[in-house]
Amino acid sequence: MITINNISKKYRGVEVLNVPNIDIPTGQSFGLVGNNGAGKTTLFNILLDLIRPTTGKITNNNIVVNASEEWKTFTGSFIDESFLITYLTPEEYFDFIGDLRGMNKADVKSFLSQFEEFFNGEVIGKKKFLRDLSKGNQKKAGIVAALIGNPEVIILDEPFANLDPTTQIRLKQIIKNLAEKQGITVLVSSHDLMHVTDVCERIVVLEKGHVIKDIQTSQATLKELEAHFGATINPE
Ligand SMILES: Nc1ncnc2c1ncn2[C@@H]1O[C@H](COP(=O)(O)OP(=O)(O)OP(=O)(O)O)[C@@H](O)[C@H]1O
């Protein structure tokens, strides 16, 4: 579904990302982990054509992402609050995104009903603008907006950050369902090794812009990742 080919990114001559090749098949749940500054958001931003790579190309369902906008019709994403239109209420925002994706207000309302528990009474019907919601509730709105319109690909940057433990657990179930039951290709970056190993069947570790591990998730993966990141602070 997604092919990353010789992607690199330099800022003022300094390389922050260098990924020779990653193929992400349709329906894979793909986790990206790495310490601060490893290049996770940069890679997702290039994938969403929010920044241009210095070299290489990414295709999403055979569409070169910086050559055509067609991939936007089947790709949902939430990177950060800049994706929100903060002077709208959540309902207005969801309707706006639904409209972009060919859904009327009734379709959107019925779609949102499945997230009642996830929103926990804090997002819908509060008569608040998105800018006045808490960070966590803004994030919930952004994540759900990314799912509107049955996208085939969903890209979420650090979706667990800022969420309370109950919501993190609910989000894990939502992400698992997307990949396992609906065959959606899901890309998630996270600092939470336990969550990412719970929901992703494949995990790529980035370090200073380079892929240093590409693992099919197994029962041993969490320990392997903990040992890897722990070794960085406690070298033997
Ligand atoms: N506009 C920019 N100008 C210069 N350097 C940048 C710019 N944007 C990102 N970088 C650098 O690129 C590197 C990768 O950043 P990126 O945000 O992709 O990392 P990350 O893995 O998402 O980190 P975090 O876990 O902290 O969110 C960092 O060193 C960052 O300072």
The ligand as an SDF file (V2000), in Angstrom:
LIG
                    3D

 31 33  0  0  0  0  0  0  0  0999 V2000
   12.0720   22.8350   10.2660 N   0  0  0  0  0  0  0  0  0  0  0  0
   13.1280   22.2260   10.7830 C   0  0  0  0  0  0  0  0  0  0  0  0
   14.3590   22.8020   10.7330 N   0  0  0  0  0  0  0  0  0  0  0  0
   15.4290   22.1700   11.2420 C   0  0  0  0  0  0  0  0  0  0  0  0
   15.4080   20.9470   11.8320 N   0  0  0  0  0  0  0  0  0  0  0  0
   14.2120   20.3450   11.9070 C   0  0  0  0  0  0  0  0  0  0  0  0
   13.0170   20.9410   11.3930 C   0  0  0  0  0  0  0  0  0  0  0  0
   11.9990   20.0880   11.5990 N   0  0  0  0  0  0  0  0  0  0  0  0
   12.5250   19.0090   12.2330 C   0  0  0  0  0  0  0  0  0  0  0  0
   13.8450   19.1650   12.4120 N   0  0  0  0  0  0  0  0  0  0  0  0
   14.7650   18.2240   13.0550 C   0  0  0  0  0  0  0  0  0  0  0  0
   14.5430   16.9480   12.5090 O   0  0  0  0  0  0  0  0  0  0  0  0
   14.8400   15.9570   13.5000 C   0  0  0  0  0  0  0  0  0  0  0  0
   13.7090   14.9580   13.5270 C   0  0  0  0  0  0  0  0  0  0  0  0
   12.5820   15.5750   14.1270 O   0  0  0  0  0  0  0  0  0  0  0  0
   11.1820   14.8350   14.2730 P   0  0  0  0  0  0  0  0  0  0  0  0
   10.2030   15.8430   14.7820 O   0  0  0  0  0  0  0  0  0  0  0  0
   10.8810   14.1350   13.0140 O   0  0  0  0  0  0  0  0  0  0  0  0
   11.4990   13.7460   15.3790 O   0  0  0  0  0  0  0  0  0  0  0  0
   10.5090   12.7920   16.1930 P   0  0  0  0  0  0  0  0  0  0  0  0
   11.0910   11.4240   16.1060 O   0  0  0  0  0  0  0  0  0  0  0  0
    9.1170   12.9910   15.7320 O   0  0  0  0  0  0  0  0  0  0  0  0
   10.7100   13.3710   17.6550 O   0  0  0  0  0  0  0  0  0  0  0  0
    9.7180   13.4580   18.9340 P   0  0  0  0  0  0  0  0  0  0  0  0
    9.6650   12.0730   19.4970 O   0  0  0  0  0  0  0  0  0  0  0  0
   10.4530   14.4020   19.8320 O   0  0  0  0  0  0  0  0  0  0  0  0
    8.3920   13.9720   18.4800 O   0  0  0  0  0  0  0  0  0  0  0  0
   15.0770   16.7030   14.8110 C   0  0  0  0  0  0  0  0  0  0  0  0
   16.4550   16.7970   15.0120 O   0  0  0  0  0  0  0  0  0  0  0  0
   14.4780   18.0480   14.5330 C   0  0  0  0  0  0  0  0  0  0  0  0
   15.1320   19.0710   15.2650 O   0  0  0  0  0  0  0  0  0  0  0  0
  1  2  1  0
  2  3  1  0
  2  7  2  0
  3  4  2  0
  4  5  1  0
  5  6  2  0
  6  7  1  0
  6 10  1  0
  7  8  1  0
  8  9  2  0
  9 10  1  0
 10 11  1  0
 11 12  1  0
 11 30  1  0
 12 13  1  0
 13 14  1  0
 13 28  1  0
 14 15  1  0
 15 16  1  0
 16 17  2  0
 16 18  1  0
 16 19  1  0
 19 20  1  0
 20 21  2  0
 20 22  1  0
 20 23  1  0
 23 24  1  0
 24 25  2  0
 24 26  1  0
 24 27  1  0
 28 29  1  0
 28 30  1  0
 30 31  1  0
M  END
$$$$
